Amino acid sequence: MDILKTPNDVKKWRNKIDGSLGFAPTMGALHDGHLKLFKESLKHNKKTLVSIFVNPAQFGANEDFSKYPRNIDGDIKFCKKAGVDAVFVPEAEGIYGELDFSILPPNALCSVFEGAIRPSHFAGVCLVVLKFFNLIRPTNAYFGKKDAQQLLIIQKMAAALFLDVKINPIEIMRDKNNLALSSRNAYLNKDSYKRALALPRAIGRVQNAFENGIQYSTELIRIAKSELDGLKIDYCEIIDFNLKKIASAKEKKSLMIIAINIDGVRLLDNFWF
Ligand code: AMP
């Protein structure tokens, strides 16, 4: 496996590749959710490149950038074991200049839900993803459905900017208790982990209700919130793929997005109808 540290390393590596290239961007502290992205890429592309970069541009001033879990040696071993062809592990200075450009996603997408809580988050995500796409020139890119708003915004950015890359959504990987895997789960202690399990329970009940014919958003949201009783809910809504709240859930056209905050740890989960 090649370890690429600078944009120049990537350019040289990329120029030697012919055939399809799959790309999975990550912030490291890799787990089996990330592995699902890598496996999809390995299955459908000649080569696979994974980036590991805790992107400072997507963290707000009061957020967890400095304490975000980092495990670069373990992550490199993880990628090697998975069969990844190259990892890109840049320093922030290699990615961002002293004077840099910015990209502004539309307000309707980036100032709602996660964006209402983290105002410059999606501008930071779009900037790094666009930079990486331009540098890496992947045929396919892989994004988890767990970060639903991120996935929808990246899909819209790729379409709006005529980017020559296919965005592939990947199903949510869960642990044995159905909690969606996340690097931030490492922040949970035993008690907060136990309380966090209300989140997959809520998702499960919504899925069940929908399968039994309940479509009204108010009713599905009520069911989810009853399971989340006592927890700090940041949002719990049913939306379409333009991130607009809708009156009823529609199969393959809508999703429920939930974010809760347990003892300062923000956890996301969602259900795609
Ligand atoms: P992160 O390292 O948290 O920025 O995540 C990198 C990519 O992995 C994103 O596209 C995430 O949506 C995806 N991802 C993270 N957790 C999971 C999971 N449990 N299942 C599937 N994909 C995930």
Boltz pocket constraint, residues with backbone or C-beta under 6 A from the ligand:
constraints:
  - pocket:
      binder: B
      contacts: [[A, 25], [A, 26], [A, 27], [A, 28], [A, 32], [A, 33], [A, 34], [A, 36], [A, 37], [A, 142], [A, 143], [A, 144], [A, 145], [A, 146], [A, 147], [A, 170], [A, 171], [A, 172], [A, 173], [A, 174], [A, 180], [A, 181], [A, 182], [A, 183]]
      max_distance: 6.0
